[in-house]
């Protein structure tokens, strides 16, 4: 009706006039012509005539006009030269280049396309959306008005297409203002299954050509013990094409107004995003409740490209108090991390300078004792293969770390690790790798008590300098054996590694800042240094052994297993803590078992077993079982108390059962439980319906977490999405 339809008809009619003026002639063949600014068109009709006396050009019978990837089909097309009016009638169909299809019984347009009329128009968009109206008119070249319009993106019932779709909008008048890019409804009803549900005398939204525009977004309603009844009404301000601001005040009956702001901006070489909130609300302090305190948070991040090698950025996360984010439903982190960085990556080489600051949100955290790391610089270099020997390479890893605290010890570290790696494959197929490595560390520390992990010891010494030189030589051997039996392929690979290094390379004067979180498992058995950082080294000589088996079968089946152990020449009491699995000469047994026979079954078991009686010291089980119609997702975790002094014994079970009941309906249940305390941690139930035009989902949850002004609570959240119109949520 607008633009595309009229232009195709007008151009085609003018081309007809240009080629056949002066007589009335029948035609039943195709013509390929050009006119009106060299715009090509292809016209097909059973009959083409020109009535010079009445000034009419008529194409009749199976009319097809193709122009610029747009196709017009009609029983009859007429162009009146005297009135400059084009009409198309009888099963008019316009196929747009986008794939949208327009149907009408009758179309009438002026030659300049500024005025027009259409009867019984129906539009089928590429995504299945349907728009229809009894009649429509076009005026001023930029305004189209439809009478008795209907809009719905829902598919029609296959068994009975005459039935009303799941939802639709009916309006007595629909106006498309192309200049303002608005679609306006007057006297509109939102219907579900043909039943009117919501009425509005006026409703408007941007047309599909608008990517973003200022305006109010869908509100969110809720209720909680802390906030009471709450309402969030976001307003989106599209400042310019490269920046926008969202203002979302949260109004609550118990805690007043909480103002949230989100600002985003794109640059030629990067982007920034700032999100924060602020309020005056109650806050629980030690033994009492403080009324009307300022509370808020900031989450700011950005990243910028300097060139193809270098980039810089930041990520700042801060909050006024420990429980604010949970209380106002902004997230559930235990620790906030803020960082700034400048880094470069080129080929095999990497360099970075970073700074870190942390904020603990647990009741036991003492933020004045949490370190600030500025700067933390790294340089990693890997040479091209073939240095000295075939395939050989050398590596360089440099590090500078400065840690300071408001209260407690400080440390400054300069670290250098140089390595030389030589691979070799023998004629028999076994694979060797020889590695020679030296780590050199220098420390300047303050407030360190030798042999103590306390970050704020009483009576600690003042400044001190210390360091170490720690060499290692490792020889690793692997011999993969492969066997093919029909569709089953198996590989068995024994692995042995000998590491030779001096003992006693972790003096008590060196504080342990970056290697506290140690875990011995199958992923680091063959690492030269099994600690996460550089403050602790894996001293002493040892032999690591392991056996790996993998198999593939069928079209998608796979299985695998691994088990390994480490044997030291002497005990390493200065290195690994009791319960780590590496405190004795003979380590615990670590490994994994994986099994995925078909797509619907995926099993993974990772373990650490006591070396003496093979009892479980650490176990992790992940199981996904079943098709979408009914599937189970199960996770089990166990760790004994000796390996985690902060939390003690931990044994948890998390399972979820999800079922896609039908093509559209899904239901899910999940539960997390502490098996040591025999207490529930979280329970949730979800139910959702989704089709091509509608989504509704509801989640009910029981949280058992409590911390100061956060109490265990039940919550219900409901979200409704109407395609093209937006969404609404509440809980």
Secondary structure in CASP SS format (residue, H / E / C, confidence):
PFRMAT SS
TARGET T0000
AUTHOR 0000-0000-0000
METHOD secondary structure of the structure
MODEL  1
X C 1.00
X C 1.00
X C 1.00
X H 1.00
X H 1.00
X H 1.00
X H 1.00
X H 1.00
X H 1.00
X H 1.00
X H 1.00
X H 1.00
X H 1.00
X H 1.00
X H 1.00
X H 1.00
X H 1.00
X H 1.00
X H 1.00
X H 1.00
X C 1.00
X C 1.00
X C 1.00
X C 1.00
X C 1.00
X C 1.00
X C 1.00
X C 1.00
X C 1.00
X C 1.00
X E 1.00
X E 1.00
X E 1.00
X E 1.00
X E 1.00
X C 1.00
X C 1.00
X C 1.00
X E 1.00
X E 1.00
X E 1.00
X E 1.00
X E 1.00
X E 1.00
X C 1.00
X C 1.00
X E 1.00
X E 1.00
X E 1.00
X E 1.00
X E 1.00
X C 1.00
X C 1.00
X C 1.00
X C 1.00
X E 1.00
X E 1.00
X E 1.00
X E 1.00
X E 1.00
X E 1.00
X E 1.00
X E 1.00
X E 1.00
X E 1.00
X E 1.00
X E 1.00
X C 1.00
X C 1.00
X E 1.00
X E 1.00
X E 1.00
X E 1.00
X E 1.00
X E 1.00
X E 1.00
X E 1.00
X E 1.00
X E 1.00
X E 1.00
X C 1.00
X C 1.00
X C 1.00
X C 1.00
X E 1.00
X E 1.00
X E 1.00
X E 1.00
X E 1.00
X E 1.00
X E 1.00
X E 1.00
X E 1.00
X E 1.00
X E 1.00
X C 1.00
X C 1.00
X C 1.00
X C 1.00
X C 1.00
X E 1.00
X E 1.00
X E 1.00
X E 1.00
X E 1.00
X E 1.00
X E 1.00
X E 1.00
X E 1.00
X E 1.00
X C 1.00
X C 1.00
X C 1.00
X C 1.00
X C 1.00
X E 1.00
X E 1.00
X E 1.00
X E 1.00
X E 1.00
X E 1.00
X E 1.00
X E 1.00
X E 1.00
X C 1.00
X C 1.00
X C 1.00
X C 1.00
X C 1.00
X E 1.00
X E 1.00
X E 1.00
X E 1.00
X E 1.00
X E 1.00
X E 1.00
X E 1.00
X E 1.00
X E 1.00
X C 1.00
X C 1.00
X C 1.00
X E 1.00
X E 1.00
X E 1.00
X E 1.00
X E 1.00
X E 1.00
X E 1.00
X E 1.00
X E 1.00
X E 1.00
X C 1.00
X C 1.00
X C 1.00
X C 1.00
X C 1.00
X C 1.00
X C 1.00
X C 1.00
X C 1.00
X C 1.00
X C 1.00
X C 1.00
X C 1.00
X C 1.00
X E 1.00
X E 1.00
X E 1.00
X E 1.00
X E 1.00
X E 1.00
X E 1.00
X E 1.00
X E 1.00
X E 1.00
X E 1.00
X C 1.00
X C 1.00
X C 1.00
X C 1.00
X E 1.00
X E 1.00
X E 1.00
X E 1.00
X E 1.00
X E 1.00
X E 1.00
X E 1.00
X E 1.00
X E 1.00
X E 1.00
X C 1.00
X C 1.00
X E 1.00
X E 1.00
X E 1.00
X E 1.00
X E 1.00
X E 1.00
X E 1.00
X E 1.00
X E 1.00
X E 1.00
X E 1.00
X E 1.00
X C 1.00
X C 1.00
X C 1.00
X C 1.00
X C 1.00
X C 1.00
X C 1.00
X C 1.00
X E 1.00
X E 1.00
X C 1.00
X C 1.00
X C 1.00
X E 1.00
X E 1.00
X E 1.00
X E 1.00
X E 1.00
X C 1.00
X C 1.00
X C 1.00
X E 1.00
X E 1.00
X E 1.00
X E 1.00
X E 1.00
X E 1.00
X E 1.00
X E 1.00
X E 1.00
X E 1.00
X E 1.00
X E 1.00
X E 1.00
X C 1.00
X C 1.00
X E 1.00
X E 1.00
X E 1.00
X E 1.00
X E 1.00
X E 1.00
X E 1.00
X E 1.00
X E 1.00
X E 1.00
X C 1.00
X C 1.00
X C 1.00
X E 1.00
X E 1.00
X E 1.00
X E 1.00
X E 1.00
X E 1.00
X E 1.00
X E 1.00
X E 1.00
X E 1.00
X E 1.00
X E 1.00
X C 1.00
X C 1.00
X E 1.00
X E 1.00
X E 1.00
X E 1.00
X E 1.00
X E 1.00
X E 1.00
X E 1.00
X E 1.00
X E 1.00
X E 1.00
X E 1.00
X E 1.00
X E 1.00
X E 1.00
X E 1.00
X C 1.00
X C 1.00
X E 1.00
X E 1.00
X E 1.00
X E 1.00
X E 1.00
X E 1.00
X E 1.00
X E 1.00
X E 1.00
X E 1.00
X E 1.00
X E 1.00
X E 1.00
X E 1.00
X E 1.00
X E 1.00
X E 1.00
X E 1.00
X C 1.00
X C 1.00
X C 1.00
X C 1.00
X E 1.00
X E 1.00
X E 1.00
X E 1.00
X E 1.00
X E 1.00
X E 1.00
X E 1.00
X E 1.00
X E 1.00
X C 1.00
X C 1.00
X C 1.00
X C 1.00
X H 1.00
X H 1.00
X H 1.00
X H 1.00
X C 1.00
X C 1.00
X C 1.00
X C 1.00
X C 1.00
X C 1.00
X C 1.00
X E 1.00
X E 1.00
X E 1.00
X E 1.00
X E 1.00
X E 1.00
X E 1.00
X E 1.00
X E 1.00
X E 1.00
X E 1.00
X E 1.00
X C 1.00
X C 1.00
X E 1.00
X E 1.00
X E 1.00
X E 1.00
X E 1.00
X E 1.00
X E 1.00
X E 1.00
X E 1.00
X E 1.00
X E 1.00
X E 1.00
X C 1.00
X C 1.00
X C 1.00
X C 1.00
X C 1.00
X C 1.00
X H 1.00
X H 1.00
X H 1.00
X C 1.00
X C 1.00
X E 1.00
X E 1.00
X E 1.00
X E 1.00
X E 1.00
X E 1.00
X E 1.00
X E 1.00
X E 1.00
X E 1.00
X E 1.00
X C 1.00
X C 1.00
X C 1.00
X C 1.00
X C 1.00
X C 1.00
X C 1.00
X C 1.00
X C 1.00
X C 1.00
X E 1.00
X E 1.00
X E 1.00
X E 1.00
X E 1.00
X E 1.00
X E 1.00
X E 1.00
X E 1.00
X E 1.00
X E 1.00
X E 1.00
X C 1.00
X C 1.00
X C 1.00
X C 1.00
X C 1.00
X E 1.00
X E 1.00
X E 1.00
X E 1.00
X E 1.00
X E 1.00
X E 1.00
X E 1.00
X E 1.00
X E 1.00
X E 1.00
X E 1.00
X E 1.00
X E 1.00
X E 1.00
X E 1.00
X C 1.00
X C 1.00
X C 1.00
X C 1.00
X C 1.00
X E 1.00
X E 1.00
X E 1.00
X E 1.00
X E 1.00
X E 1.00
X E 1.00
X E 1.00
X E 1.00
X E 1.00
X E 1.00
X E 1.00
X E 1.00
X E 1.00
X E 1.00
X E 1.00
X C 1.00
X C 1.00
X C 1.00
X C 1.00
X C 1.00
X C 1.00
X C 1.00
X C 1.00
X C 1.00
X C 1.00
X C 1.00
X C 1.00
X C 1.00
X C 1.00
X C 1.00
X C 1.00
X E 1.00
X E 1.00
X E 1.00
X E 1.00
X E 1.00
X E 1.00
X E 1.00
X E 1.00
X E 1.00
X E 1.00
X E 1.00
X E 1.00
X E 1.00
X E 1.00
X E 1.00
X E 1.00
X E 1.00
X E 1.00
X E 1.00
X E 1.00
X E 1.00
X E 1.00
X E 1.00
X C 1.00
X C 1.00
X E 1.00
X E 1.00
X E 1.00
X E 1.00
X E 1.00
X E 1.00
X E 1.00
X E 1.00
X E 1.00
X E 1.00
X E 1.00
X E 1.00
X E 1.00
X E 1.00
X C 1.00
X C 1.00
X C 1.00
X C 1.00
X C 1.00
X C 1.00
X C 1.00
X C 1.00
X C 1.00
X C 1.00
X C 1.00
X C 1.00
X C 1.00
X C 1.00
X C 1.00
X C 1.00
X C 1.00
X C 1.00
X C 1.00
X C 1.00
X C 1.00
X C 1.00
X C 1.00
X C 1.00
X C 1.00
X C 1.00
X C 1.00
X C 1.00
X C 1.00
X C 1.00
X C 1.00
X C 1.00
X C 1.00
X C 1.00
X C 1.00
X C 1.00
X C 1.00
X C 1.00
X C 1.00
X C 1.00
X E 1.00
X E 1.00
X E 1.00
X E 1.00
X E 1.00
X E 1.00
X E 1.00
X E 1.00
X E 1.00
X E 1.00
X E 1.00
X E 1.00
X C 1.00
X C 1.00
X C 1.00
X E 1.00
X E 1.00
X E 1.00
X E 1.00
X E 1.00
X E 1.00
X E 1.00
X E 1.00
X E 1.00
X E 1.00
X E 1.00
X E 1.00
X C 1.00
X C 1.00
X C 1.00
X C 1.00
X C 1.00
X C 1.00
X C 1.00
X C 1.00
X C 1.00
X C 1.00
X C 1.00
X C 1.00
X C 1.00
X C 1.00
X C 1.00
X C 1.00
X C 1.00
X E 1.00
X C 1.00
X C 1.00
X E 1.00
X E 1.00
X E 1.00
X E 1.00
X E 1.00
X E 1.00
X E 1.00
X E 1.00
X C 1.00
X C 1.00
X C 1.00
X C 1.00
X E 1.00
X E 1.00
X E 1.00
X E 1.00
X E 1.00
X E 1.00
X E 1.00
X E 1.00
X E 1.00
X C 1.00
X C 1.00
X C 1.00
X C 1.00
X C 1.00
X C 1.00
X E 1.00
X E 1.00
X E 1.00
X E 1.00
X E 1.00
X E 1.00
X E 1.00
X E 1.00
X E 1.00
X E 1.00
X C 1.00
X C 1.00
X C 1.00
X C 1.00
X C 1.00
X E 1.00
X E 1.00
X E 1.00
X E 1.00
X E 1.00
X E 1.00
X E 1.00
X E 1.00
X E 1.00
X C 1.00
X H 1.00
X H 1.00
X H 1.00
X C 1.00
X C 1.00
X C 1.00
X C 1.00
X C 1.00
X C 1.00
X E 1.00
X E 1.00
X E 1.00
X E 1.00
X E 1.00
X E 1.00
X E 1.00
X E 1.00
X E 1.00
X E 1.00
X E 1.00
X C 1.00
X C 1.00
X C 1.00
X C 1.00
X E 1.00
X E 1.00
X E 1.00
X E 1.00
X E 1.00
X E 1.00
X E 1.00
X E 1.00
X E 1.00
X E 1.00
X C 1.00
X C 1.00
X C 1.00
X C 1.00
X E 1.00
X E 1.00
X E 1.00
X E 1.00
X E 1.00
X E 1.00
X E 1.00
X E 1.00
X E 1.00
X E 1.00
X E 1.00
X E 1.00
X C 1.00
X C 1.00
X C 1.00
X E 1.00
X E 1.00
X E 1.00
X E 1.00
X E 1.00
X E 1.00
X E 1.00
X E 1.00
X E 1.00
X E 1.00
X C 1.00
X C 1.00
X C 1.00
X E 1.00
X C 1.00
X C 1.00
X E 1.00
X C 1.00
X C 1.00
X E 1.00
X E 1.00
X E 1.00
X E 1.00
X E 1.00
X E 1.00
X E 1.00
X E 1.00
X E 1.00
X E 1.00
X C 1.00
X C 1.00
X C 1.00
X E 1.00
X E 1.00
X E 1.00
X E 1.00
X E 1.00
X C 1.00
END
